[in-house]
């Protein structure tokens, strides 16, 4: 099999984004554009993947990590100049090199594989990924010869009247014979208005050598979209979201209103899950069959079991079991572990806590840094008081315990198996098994108090 290499162009600052964040790091469906590109390329069994960085180099490197090797383009002198920077890593290699822009987040591995396969099958020296658009104004036109090979690529400003009628355009993604690419780059000139070295000039050089240049046309116009400003970024977001949602629906997930449902690219959802409008599901989230999400729920980096309901609630970085009911208006904060058949009701906040099977906190409670056993009932308004101003402490509520409404459990403290805590108690010491703990002042009634108070004001 021919060696395959990839060069990702990600050195530009992207001034039209009008942002302190470098262009290729702007997210589409929660993932930076350049990460989308690299993730798709890494499905192609490449020998090397090299990202050309410039502005924001350290942040791009930090984002991509070991998924890529890097070279730096100190001065941004055009796309041809950018690829030249990879000469030290690729110049002596033999094989096929695909060059992709880091701001094309919708480009798929399937399309790039088709381009490379056609390039190799036809033994071409250069292959251009093209598409057809209704309005090609501003794009480079792909001019073919009688053999249907690429004769040249003509920029809009340089095109003749007949060439302006061509609707097939250059997308800026190319395949090259690697040796031909780096040989031709040595002869690319910067004799133009911008004083830059352009990658498409390689096509003309290779053509003059009598080599074969072909085009592979993709039918998905949106897939080749480059993102240069916030308007294009929003279009890419919309198209990516539509692609993701359609994939899930075809796999058996019910999206009640796909246009109002936001699902990240790494999310995995089993069949017969129902997602209501306004829901955002992101990060590395897995949702098992029969679960209902929403409306208006936010789930991020969570494992969610089967036949669970999460209604108008937020859950982050947590594990949620089977047959769980959460919400409305609950908040599951990071590092929580909600076991099967648990109920977390309205206006309950859970943080770094374990709820074992069958336990309930039905409303208006904060349970943080806690271990809650099986079949525990936590009454309305209960708070685990976990912070002393300097350190966090743990509360343990053992199996079968009952905590009455409006109770404060001052950690570190343990409510032991089967114990009861009376409503309104502030618990500062461990509660023994199967005992009743009452920690509140005895009620005192002052009869006639109001009449005396009124008389004192007269």
Long-range contacts (C-beta under 8 A, 24 or more apart in sequence): 2-95, 2-96, 2-120, 3-47, 3-93, 3-94, 3-95, 3-96, 3-178, 4-44, 4-45, 4-46, 4-47, 4-95, 4-96, 4-97, 4-98, 4-116, 5-46, 5-47, 5-48, 5-49, 5-50, 5-90, 5-93, 5-95, 5-96, 5-97, 5-98, 5-178, 6-41, 6-44, 6-46, 6-48, 6-49, 6-50, 6-97, 6-98, 6-99, 6-100, 7-50, 7-51, 7-52, 7-82, 7-83, 7-86, 7-90, 7-97, 7-98, 7-99, 7-100, 8-34, 8-37, 8-38, 8-41, 8-49, 8-50, 8-51, 8-52, 8-68, 8-100, 8-101, 8-102, 9-52, 9-79, 9-82, 9-83, 9-99, 9-100, 9-101, 9-102, 10-34, 10-51, 10-52, 10-53, 10-54, 10-60, 10-101, 10-102, 10-103, 11-52, 11-53, 11-54, 11-55, 11-57, 11-72, 11-73, 11-76, 11-82, 12-54, 12-55, 12-76, 12-103, 13-54, 13-55, 13-56, 13-76, 14-55, 14-103, 14-228, 16-228, 16-229, 17-228, 17-229, 17-230, 17-233, 18-229, 18-230, 22-55, 22-56, 22-59, 22-60, 23-102, 23-103, 23-227, 23-228, 24-60, 24-102, 24-103, 25-56, 25-59, 25-60, 25-63, 26-227, 26-233, 28-105, 28-106, 28-227, 28-233, 28-236, 28-237, 28-240, 29-237, 29-240, 29-241, 29-244, 29-262, 29-263, 29-264, 29-265, 30-264, 30-265, 30-282, 30-283, 31-105, 31-264, 31-265, 31-266, 32-63, 33-102, 33-103, 33-104, 33-105, 33-227, 33-236, 34-60, 34-63, 34-64, 34-102, 34-103, 35-63, 35-64, 36-105, 36-106, 36-107, 36-240, 36-265, 37-100, 37-101, 37-102, 37-104, 37-105, 37-107, 38-64, 38-67, 38-68, 39-67, 40-107, 40-108, 40-109, 40-112, 41-98, 41-100, 41-109, 41-112, 42-67, 43-109, 43-113, 44-98, 44-109, 44-112, 44-113, 44-116, 47-93, 47-95, 48-89, 48-90, 48-93, 50-86, 50-89, 50-90, 51-102, 52-82, 52-83, 52-85, 52-86, 77-190, 77-195, 77-196, 77-197, 78-190, 78-194, 78-196, 78-197, 78-198, 78-199, 79-172, 79-196, 79-197, 79-198, 79-199, 79-200, 80-185, 80-188, 80-196, 80-197, 80-198, 80-199, 80-201, 80-202, 81-190, 81-196, 81-197, 82-199, 83-181, 83-185, 83-199, 84-182, 84-185, 84-197, 87-182, 87-185, 90-178, 90-182, 91-182, 93-178, 93-179, 94-178, 94-179, 95-178, 96-120, 96-175, 96-176, 96-177, 96-178, 97-175, 97-176, 97-177, 97-178, 97-181, 98-173, 98-174, 98-175, 98-176, 99-173, 99-174, 99-175, 99-176, 99-199, 100-173, 101-172, 101-173, 101-226, 103-226, 103-227, 103-228, 104-171, 104-172, 104-173, 104-224, 104-225, 104-226, 104-227, 105-227, 105-236, 105-240, 106-222, 106-223, 106-224, 106-225, 106-236, 106-239, 106-240, 106-243, 107-173, 107-223, 107-224, 108-223, 111-218, 111-220, 111-223, 112-173, 114-216, 114-218, 115-173, 115-175, 115-216, 116-175, 118-214, 118-216, 119-175, 119-214, 119-216, 122-212, 122-214, 123-212, 124-175, 124-177, 124-211, 124-212, 124-213, 124-214, 125-176, 125-177, 125-180, 125-206, 125-211, 125-212, 125-213, 126-150, 126-174, 126-175, 126-176, 126-177, 126-180, 126-202, 126-203, 126-206, 126-211, 126-213, 126-214, 127-174, 127-175, 127-176, 127-213, 127-214, 127-215, 127-216, 128-153, 128-170, 128-171, 128-173, 128-174, 128-203, 128-213, 128-214, 128-215, 128-216, 129-171, 129-172, 129-173, 129-174, 129-175, 129-215, 129-216, 129-218, 129-224, 130-168, 130-169, 130-170, 130-171, 130-215, 130-216, 130-217, 130-218, 131-168, 131-169, 131-171, 131-217, 131-218, 131-219, 131-220, 131-221, 131-223, 131-224, 132-167, 132-168, 132-169, 132-217, 132-221, 133-167, 133-169, 133-221, 134-167, 136-164, 136-166, 136-167, 136-168, 136-169, 139-169, 139-170, 140-169, 140-170, 140-200, 141-166, 141-168, 141-169, 141-170, 142-166, 142-168, 142-169, 142-170, 142-215, 144-168, 144-215, 149-212, 149-213, 149-214, 149-215, 150-203, 150-207, 150-213, 150-214, 150-215, 151-207, 152-203, 152-204, 152-207, 153-200, 153-203, 168-215, 168-217, 170-200, 171-218, 171-224, 172-224, 172-226, 173-224, 174-199, 176-202, 180-206, 180-211, 240-265, 256-294, 270-306, 288-322, 297-327, 302-332, 305-340, 313-344, 321-357, 333-368, 353-384, 356-399, 367-395, 368-392, 369-393, 369-394, 369-395, 369-411, 370-394, 370-395, 370-396, 370-397, 370-411, 371-395, 371-396, 371-397, 372-397, 373-397, 373-398, 373-399, 373-400, 373-401, 373-417, 374-399, 374-400, 375-399, 375-400, 376-400, 376-401, 376-402, 376-403, 377-401, 377-402, 377-403, 378-403, 379-403, 379-404, 379-405, 379-406, 379-407, 379-423, 380-405, 380-406, 381-405, 381-406, 381-407, 382-406, 382-407, 382-408, 382-409, 383-407, 383-408, 383-409, 384-409, 384-411, 385-409, 385-410, 385-411, 386-411, 398-433, 401-431
